[in-house]
Amino acid sequence: MSTHLYCVVPHQMRGAGAIPPGLSGVGGSRVRELPVDGLIAWVSDVERDVPIWGKGLREHDAVVEAALDTGTTPVPARFGQRFDDDDACRAALVNRASSVETLLITMQGFVEMTIIITPSTRRMLRDLEPVIPDMLEPRTRLGSPSYLDKLRSTEAATGAVTHATDELASHIRAATVDIVRRSTVHRSVTPMPLRTISHLVARDDITAYKRAMRTVQSSGEFRFLVIGPRAPYSFCGLTDDSEGTHGINLAD
């Protein structure tokens, strides 16, 4: 067995941060508390051969969101950190105790809201038009021009996608400037041209934030999706240059 770390919460105050009865995590394992000095880690015992990706990622996130739902703001652990046992997990946290505790205090009362900017259906269809004949040609050989090839070549030549998403991101920034405390832009990990922006927002400002986002007009070219509130994964780096690391990484 190994100890899987989900998140860290403050010592319980009026029930906030208490593990909901029956909460299960990766592989259906029971989530339990692991006290570490001035904080509490949420962990579970997981077989070493249980995969950490796919379903495990969703199970990990569900536990972190369950912590957020208690009324506290958890500091999420970067997914996939497992330790030989509780002692090893506790030692890793104690080793970074000062940074973790400071981060935990700083994040209290805040949540993460995420904006995904992506081409509209109309834009994708328009970009697809030039390559449709090749795609429908039965003799088209493997490796012929594709939609994504077209997008990449067009963007390299014109920068149109970057310019358009910059403009929409600017409108979003203007609408939320009085609400957002911190923000970070994520590097795209997919070939589809899109932009992901995370905002750190006070819990009390969630309604105002969503109202502000409704005032931002999507163009016919691009649209955006608002996701959240979520635990502040993107603002939990333990070093000055590790913002956007998707949770604390005790190996940093």
Short mmCIF file of the C-alpha atoms (twelve columns), coordinates in Angstrom:
data_MODEL
# 
_entry.id   MODEL 
# 
loop_
_atom_site.group_PDB 
_atom_site.id 
_atom_site.type_symbol 
_atom_site.label_atom_id 
_atom_site.label_alt_id 
_atom_site.label_comp_id 
_atom_site.label_asym_id 
_atom_site.label_seq_id 
_atom_site.Cartn_x 
_atom_site.Cartn_y 
_atom_site.Cartn_z 
_atom_site.pdbx_PDB_model_num 
ATOM 1   C CA . MET A 1   0.000   0.000  0.000   1 
ATOM 2   C CA . SER A 2   0.996   3.626  -0.468  1 
ATOM 3   C CA . THR A 3   -0.307  6.919  0.944   1 
ATOM 4   C CA . HIS A 4   -2.002  9.084  -1.682  1 
ATOM 5   C CA . LEU A 5   -2.129  12.814 -0.905  1 
ATOM 6   C CA . TYR A 6   -5.164  14.815 -2.086  1 
ATOM 7   C CA . CYS A 7   -4.953  18.153 -0.346  1 
ATOM 8   C CA . VAL A 8   -4.171  20.033 2.829   1 
ATOM 9   C CA . VAL A 9   -6.700  21.939 4.976   1 
ATOM 10  C CA . PRO A 10  -6.420  24.034 8.159   1 
ATOM 11  C CA . HIS A 11  -7.251  22.502 11.507  1 
ATOM 12  C CA . GLN A 12  -11.026 22.221 11.634  1 
ATOM 13  C CA . MET A 13  -13.056 25.230 12.689  1 
ATOM 14  C CA . ARG A 14  -16.815 24.803 13.178  1 
ATOM 15  C CA . GLY A 15  -16.882 21.752 10.941  1 
ATOM 16  C CA . ALA A 16  -15.094 23.343 7.969   1 
ATOM 17  C CA . GLY A 17  -12.500 20.960 6.600   1 
ATOM 18  C CA . ALA A 18  -14.073 17.854 8.136   1 
ATOM 19  C CA . ILE A 19  -14.121 14.855 5.812   1 
ATOM 20  C CA . PRO A 20  -17.702 14.006 4.766   1 
ATOM 21  C CA . PRO A 21  -18.747 10.565 6.032   1 
ATOM 22  C CA . GLY A 22  -18.163 7.807  3.504   1 
ATOM 23  C CA . LEU A 23  -16.002 9.893  1.161   1 
ATOM 24  C CA . SER A 24  -13.926 7.688  -1.127  1 
ATOM 25  C CA . GLY A 25  -11.031 8.566  -3.374  1 
ATOM 26  C CA . VAL A 26  -8.718  6.902  -5.876  1 
ATOM 27  C CA . GLY A 27  -9.673  3.298  -6.515  1 
ATOM 28  C CA . GLY A 28  -12.587 3.571  -4.063  1 
ATOM 29  C CA . SER A 29  -10.218 3.972  -1.101  1 
ATOM 30  C CA . ARG A 30  -11.484 5.606  2.095   1 
ATOM 31  C CA . VAL A 31  -10.321 9.195  2.571   1 
ATOM 32  C CA . ARG A 32  -8.936  9.914  6.030   1 
ATOM 33  C CA . GLU A 33  -7.155  12.641 7.963   1 
ATOM 34  C CA . LEU A 34  -3.406  12.772 8.535   1 
ATOM 35  C CA . PRO A 35  -2.557  15.487 11.131  1 
ATOM 36  C CA . VAL A 36  0.700   17.305 10.403  1 
ATOM 37  C CA . ASP A 37  1.578   20.070 12.874  1 
ATOM 38  C CA . GLY A 38  -0.682  23.051 12.126  1 
ATOM 39  C CA . LEU A 39  -2.572  21.453 9.246   1 
ATOM 40  C CA . ILE A 40  -4.445  18.334 8.199   1 
ATOM 41  C CA . ALA A 41  -3.733  16.317 5.082   1 
ATOM 42  C CA . TRP A 42  -6.476  14.361 3.342   1 
ATOM 43  C CA . VAL A 43  -5.039  11.021 2.267   1 
ATOM 44  C CA . SER A 44  -6.025  7.450  1.532   1 
ATOM 45  C CA . ASP A 45  -4.338  4.060  1.327   1 
ATOM 46  C CA . VAL A 46  -3.968  3.078  -2.312  1 
ATOM 47  C CA . GLU A 47  -2.534  -0.066 -3.826  1 
ATOM 48  C CA . ARG A 48  0.723   0.707  -5.586  1 
ATOM 49  C CA . ASP A 49  -0.482  -0.727 -8.894  1 
ATOM 50  C CA . VAL A 50  -3.679  1.374  -9.062  1 
ATOM 51  C CA . PRO A 51  -3.309  3.657  -12.121 1 
ATOM 52  C CA . ILE A 52  -2.942  7.327  -11.286 1 
ATOM 53  C CA . TRP A 53  -4.290  8.654  -14.600 1 
ATOM 54  C CA . GLY A 54  -7.686  8.502  -16.291 1 
ATOM 55  C CA . LYS A 55  -10.336 7.664  -13.741 1 
ATOM 56  C CA . GLY A 56  -7.876  8.245  -10.907 1 
ATOM 57  C CA . LEU A 57  -7.466  11.887 -11.889 1 
ATOM 58  C CA . ARG A 58  -11.232 12.445 -11.668 1 
ATOM 59  C CA . GLU A 59  -11.389 10.656 -8.316  1 
ATOM 60  C CA . HIS A 60  -8.542  12.776 -6.969  1 
ATOM 61  C CA . ASP A 61  -10.231 15.997 -8.058  1 
ATOM 62  C CA . ALA A 62  -13.572 14.898 -6.587  1 
ATOM 63  C CA . VAL A 63  -11.945 14.591 -3.160  1 
ATOM 64  C CA . VAL A 64  -10.373 18.048 -3.442  1 
ATOM 65  C CA . GLU A 65  -13.718 19.549 -4.464  1 
ATOM 66  C CA . ALA A 66  -15.384 17.779 -1.521  1 
ATOM 67  C CA . ALA A 67  -12.922 19.611 0.726   1 
ATOM 68  C CA . LEU A 68  -13.845 22.918 -0.925  1 
ATOM 69  C CA . ASP A 69  -17.524 22.163 -0.356  1 
ATOM 70  C CA . THR A 70  -16.976 22.013 3.425   1 
ATOM 71  C CA . GLY A 71  -16.459 25.786 3.474   1 
ATOM 72  C CA . THR A 72  -12.687 25.840 3.761   1 
ATOM 73  C CA . THR A 73  -10.253 26.377 0.892   1 
ATOM 74  C CA . PRO A 74  -7.993  23.354 0.504   1 
ATOM 75  C CA . VAL A 75  -4.491  23.559 -0.910  1 
ATOM 76  C CA . PRO A 76  -4.652  20.755 -3.500  1 
ATOM 77  C CA . ALA A 77  -1.742  18.437 -4.097  1 
ATOM 78  C CA . ARG A 78  -0.525  17.980 -7.626  1 
ATOM 79  C CA . PHE A 79  -2.122  14.761 -8.828  1 
ATOM 80  C CA . GLY A 80  -0.113  11.555 -8.638  1 
ATOM 81  C CA . GLN A 81  1.963   12.156 -5.489  1 
ATOM 82  C CA . ARG A 82  2.145   8.943  -3.513  1 
ATOM 83  C CA . PHE A 83  4.350   8.083  -0.585  1 
ATOM 84  C CA . ASP A 84  5.582   4.803  0.846   1 
ATOM 85  C CA . ASP A 85  3.534   5.354  4.016   1 
ATOM 86  C CA . ASP A 86  2.071   8.012  6.308   1 
ATOM 87  C CA . ASP A 87  5.468   8.780  7.824   1 
ATOM 88  C CA . ALA A 88  6.943   9.550  4.399   1 
ATOM 89  C CA . CYS A 89  3.976   11.788 3.516   1 
ATOM 90  C CA . ARG A 90  4.213   13.584 6.856   1 
ATOM 91  C CA . ALA A 91  7.958   14.086 6.440   1 
ATOM 92  C CA . ALA A 92  7.487   15.628 2.983   1 
ATOM 93  C CA . LEU A 93  4.924   18.072 4.363   1 
ATOM 94  C CA . VAL A 94  7.016   18.926 7.421   1 
ATOM 95  C CA . ASN A 95  9.962   19.605 5.123   1 
ATOM 96  C CA . ARG A 96  7.915   22.314 3.363   1 
ATOM 97  C CA . ALA A 97  5.755   23.203 6.378   1 
ATOM 98  C CA . SER A 98  6.448   26.937 6.367   1 
ATOM 99  C CA . SER A 99  5.599   27.355 2.678   1 
ATOM 100 C CA . VAL A 100 2.532   25.103 2.871   1 
ATOM 101 C CA . GLU A 101 1.135   26.833 5.952   1 
ATOM 102 C CA . THR A 102 1.665   30.289 4.424   1 
ATOM 103 C CA . LEU A 103 -0.057  29.168 1.241   1 
ATOM 104 C CA . LEU A 104 -2.923  27.670 3.222   1 
ATOM 105 C CA . ILE A 105 -3.489  30.937 5.092   1 
ATOM 106 C CA . THR A 106 -3.213  32.994 1.893   1 
ATOM 107 C CA . MET A 107 -5.765  30.869 0.005   1 
ATOM 108 C CA . GLN A 108 -8.472  30.897 2.680   1 
ATOM 109 C CA . GLY A 109 -11.653 32.502 1.396   1 
ATOM 110 C CA . PHE A 110 -10.646 32.192 -2.261  1 
ATOM 111 C CA . VAL A 111 -11.550 29.912 -5.169  1 
ATOM 112 C CA . GLU A 112 -10.400 29.478 -8.742  1 
ATOM 113 C CA . MET A 113 -12.522 30.379 -11.753 1 
ATOM 114 C CA . THR A 114 -11.328 29.207 -15.169 1 
ATOM 115 C CA . ILE A 115 -12.053 30.667 -18.604 1 
ATOM 116 C CA . ILE A 116 -11.542 28.602 -21.760 1 
ATOM 117 C CA . ILE A 117 -11.442 30.565 -25.031 1 
ATOM 118 C CA . THR A 118 -11.911 28.496 -28.175 1 
ATOM 119 C CA . PRO A 119 -12.937 29.027 -31.809 1 
ATOM 120 C CA . SER A 120 -16.681 29.110 -32.429 1 
ATOM 121 C CA . THR A 121 -18.336 26.471 -34.575 1 
ATOM 122 C CA . ARG A 122 -18.702 29.058 -37.354 1 
ATOM 123 C CA . ARG A 123 -14.995 29.806 -37.209 1 
ATOM 124 C CA . MET A 124 -14.058 26.128 -37.318 1 
ATOM 125 C CA . LEU A 125 -16.338 25.484 -40.294 1 
ATOM 126 C CA . ARG A 126 -14.896 28.441 -42.148 1 
ATOM 127 C CA . ASP A 127 -11.337 27.263 -41.535 1 
ATOM 128 C CA . LEU A 128 -12.326 23.757 -42.548 1 
ATOM 129 C CA . GLU A 129 -13.719 24.721 -45.966 1 
ATOM 130 C CA . PRO A 130 -10.408 24.708 -47.860 1 
ATOM 131 C CA . VAL A 131 -9.506  21.175 -46.739 1 
ATOM 132 C CA . ILE A 132 -12.913 19.489 -47.014 1 
ATOM 133 C CA . PRO A 133 -12.332 18.310 -50.621 1 
ATOM 134 C CA . ASP A 134 -9.106  16.575 -49.611 1 
ATOM 135 C CA . MET A 135 -10.766 15.019 -46.575 1 
ATOM 136 C CA . LEU A 136 -13.594 13.593 -48.687 1 
ATOM 137 C CA . GLU A 137 -11.330 12.256 -51.418 1 
ATOM 138 C CA . PRO A 138 -11.263 8.443  -50.954 1 
ATOM 139 C CA . ARG A 139 -7.782  8.243  -52.403 1 
ATOM 140 C CA . THR A 140 -6.399  10.801 -49.962 1 
ATOM 141 C CA . ARG A 141 -3.268  9.293  -48.527 1 
ATOM 142 C CA . LEU A 142 -2.399  9.277  -44.848 1 
ATOM 143 C CA . GLY A 143 -0.682  12.481 -43.823 1 
ATOM 144 C CA . SER A 144 -2.565  14.772 -46.219 1 
ATOM 145 C CA . PRO A 145 -3.597  18.257 -45.070 1 
ATOM 146 C CA . SER A 146 -5.993  18.215 -42.135 1 
ATOM 147 C CA . TYR A 147 -8.041  20.789 -40.276 1 
ATOM 148 C CA . LEU A 148 -5.373  21.168 -37.592 1 
ATOM 149 C CA . ASP A 149 -2.630  21.445 -40.213 1 
ATOM 150 C CA . LYS A 150 -4.617  24.249 -41.807 1 
ATOM 151 C CA . LEU A 151 -5.069  26.036 -38.503 1 
ATOM 152 C CA . ARG A 152 -1.396  25.777 -37.642 1 
ATOM 153 C CA . SER A 153 -0.214  27.053 -41.012 1 
ATOM 154 C CA . THR A 154 -2.712  29.917 -41.016 1 
ATOM 155 C CA . GLU A 155 -1.779  30.945 -37.495 1 
ATOM 156 C CA . ALA A 156 1.931   30.808 -38.282 1 
ATOM 157 C CA . ALA A 157 1.391   33.092 -41.260 1 
ATOM 158 C CA . THR A 158 -1.062  35.595 -39.798 1 
ATOM 159 C CA . GLY A 159 -1.234  35.266 -36.019 1 
ATOM 160 C CA . ALA A 160 -4.992  35.769 -36.399 1 
ATOM 161 C CA . VAL A 161 -5.963  33.384 -33.615 1 
ATOM 162 C CA . THR A 162 -3.550  34.948 -31.161 1 
ATOM 163 C CA . HIS A 163 -4.752  38.444 -32.001 1 
ATOM 164 C CA . ALA A 164 -8.435  37.481 -31.694 1 
ATOM 165 C CA . THR A 165 -8.011  35.654 -28.382 1 
ATOM 166 C CA . ASP A 166 -5.903  38.548 -27.080 1 
ATOM 167 C CA . GLU A 167 -8.800  40.890 -27.795 1 
ATOM 168 C CA . LEU A 168 -11.373 38.671 -26.082 1 
ATOM 169 C CA . ALA A 169 -9.051  38.136 -23.107 1 
ATOM 170 C CA . SER A 170 -8.690  41.924 -22.861 1 
ATOM 171 C CA . HIS A 171 -12.479 42.343 -22.664 1 
ATOM 172 C CA . ILE A 172 -12.631 39.672 -19.944 1 
ATOM 173 C CA . ARG A 173 -9.866  41.387 -18.001 1 
ATOM 174 C CA . ALA A 174 -11.630 44.744 -18.188 1 
ATOM 175 C CA . ALA A 175 -14.925 43.259 -16.987 1 
ATOM 176 C CA . THR A 176 -13.388 41.493 -13.975 1 
ATOM 177 C CA . VAL A 177 -10.540 43.805 -12.987 1 
ATOM 178 C CA . ASP A 178 -12.197 44.846 -9.716  1 
ATOM 179 C CA . ILE A 179 -12.936 41.247 -8.728  1 
ATOM 180 C CA . VAL A 180 -9.951  39.136 -9.743  1 
ATOM 181 C CA . ARG A 181 -7.111  39.076 -7.199  1 
ATOM 182 C CA . ARG A 182 -4.626  37.098 -9.293  1 
ATOM 183 C CA . SER A 183 -4.639  35.508 -12.738 1 
ATOM 184 C CA . THR A 184 -2.533  33.138 -14.791 1 
ATOM 185 C CA . VAL A 185 -2.630  31.970 -18.412 1 
ATOM 186 C CA . HIS A 186 -2.039  28.277 -19.056 1 
ATOM 187 C CA . ARG A 187 0.047   26.980 -21.914 1 
ATOM 188 C CA . SER A 188 -2.109  24.988 -24.328 1 
ATOM 189 C CA . VAL A 189 -1.451  21.255 -24.201 1 
ATOM 190 C CA . THR A 190 -3.667  20.442 -27.197 1 
ATOM 191 C CA . PRO A 191 -3.228  21.143 -30.928 1 
ATOM 192 C CA . MET A 192 -6.577  22.967 -30.977 1 
ATOM 193 C CA . PRO A 193 -6.031  26.738 -30.747 1 
ATOM 194 C CA . LEU A 194 -7.466  27.848 -27.442 1 
ATOM 195 C CA . ARG A 195 -6.504  29.794 -24.351 1 
ATOM 196 C CA . THR A 196 -7.121  28.908 -20.724 1 
ATOM 197 C CA . ILE A 197 -7.068  31.632 -18.079 1 
ATOM 198 C CA . SER A 198 -7.440  31.047 -14.340 1 
ATOM 199 C CA . HIS A 199 -8.629  33.726 -11.924 1 
ATOM 200 C CA . LEU A 200 -8.335  33.772 -8.151  1 
ATOM 201 C CA . VAL A 201 -11.605 35.144 -6.773  1 
ATOM 202 C CA . ALA A 202 -12.987 35.617 -3.258  1 
ATOM 203 C CA . ARG A 203 -15.861 33.234 -2.452  1 
ATOM 204 C CA . ASP A 204 -18.019 36.231 -1.636  1 
ATOM 205 C CA . ASP A 205 -17.412 37.600 -5.135  1 
ATOM 206 C CA . ILE A 206 -18.432 34.511 -7.134  1 
ATOM 207 C CA . THR A 207 -21.871 35.882 -8.016  1 
ATOM 208 C CA . ALA A 208 -20.414 39.264 -8.990  1 
ATOM 209 C CA . TYR A 209 -17.754 37.537 -11.083 1 
ATOM 210 C CA . LYS A 210 -20.303 35.480 -13.017 1 
ATOM 211 C CA . ARG A 211 -22.433 38.575 -13.515 1 
ATOM 212 C CA . ALA A 212 -19.408 40.456 -14.887 1 
ATOM 213 C CA . MET A 213 -18.583 37.604 -17.251 1 
ATOM 214 C CA . ARG A 214 -22.118 37.734 -18.659 1 
ATOM 215 C CA . THR A 215 -21.423 41.293 -19.820 1 
ATOM 216 C CA . VAL A 216 -18.540 40.115 -22.038 1 
ATOM 217 C CA . GLN A 217 -19.711 39.604 -25.599 1 
ATOM 218 C CA . SER A 218 -18.329 36.664 -27.538 1 
ATOM 219 C CA . SER A 219 -17.593 37.400 -31.162 1 
ATOM 220 C CA . GLY A 220 -18.788 35.236 -34.009 1 
ATOM 221 C CA . GLU A 221 -15.223 33.984 -34.250 1 
ATOM 222 C CA . PHE A 222 -14.492 32.916 -30.682 1 
ATOM 223 C CA . ARG A 223 -16.437 31.943 -27.606 1 
ATOM 224 C CA . PHE A 224 -15.581 31.299 -23.964 1 
ATOM 225 C CA . LEU A 225 -16.665 28.901 -21.249 1 
ATOM 226 C CA . VAL A 226 -16.616 29.697 -17.516 1 
ATOM 227 C CA . ILE A 227 -15.723 26.816 -15.185 1 
ATOM 228 C CA . GLY A 228 -15.823 26.957 -11.390 1 
ATOM 229 C CA . PRO A 229 -15.672 27.625 -8.581  1 
ATOM 230 C CA . ARG A 230 -12.893 25.110 -8.013  1 
ATOM 231 C CA . ALA A 231 -10.043 24.632 -5.560  1 
ATOM 232 C CA . PRO A 232 -7.155  27.008 -6.428  1 
ATOM 233 C CA . TYR A 233 -4.924  24.487 -8.210  1 
ATOM 234 C CA . SER A 234 -3.326  27.146 -10.395 1 
ATOM 235 C CA . PHE A 235 -2.209  29.344 -7.512  1 
ATOM 236 C CA . CYS A 236 -0.568  26.798 -5.247  1 
ATOM 237 C CA . GLY A 237 3.047   26.761 -6.320  1 
ATOM 238 C CA . LEU A 238 5.491   26.488 -3.421  1 
ATOM 239 C CA . THR A 239 8.135   28.602 -5.134  1 
ATOM 240 C CA . ASP A 240 7.999   32.075 -6.644  1 
ATOM 241 C CA . ASP A 241 8.344   30.732 -10.179 1 
ATOM 242 C CA . SER A 242 5.921   27.806 -9.911  1 
ATOM 243 C CA . GLU A 243 2.532   29.520 -10.221 1 
ATOM 244 C CA . GLY A 244 0.240   27.420 -12.348 1 
ATOM 245 C CA . THR A 245 1.650   24.080 -11.278 1 
ATOM 246 C CA . HIS A 246 -1.826  22.616 -10.657 1 
ATOM 247 C CA . GLY A 247 -1.365  22.011 -6.961  1 
ATOM 248 C CA . ILE A 248 1.525   21.767 -4.537  1 
ATOM 249 C CA . ASN A 249 4.389   19.622 -5.686  1 
ATOM 250 C CA . LEU A 250 6.381   18.445 -2.684  1 
ATOM 251 C CA . ALA A 251 9.208   17.479 -5.007  1 
ATOM 252 C CA . ASP A 252 9.790   21.136 -6.008  1 
# 
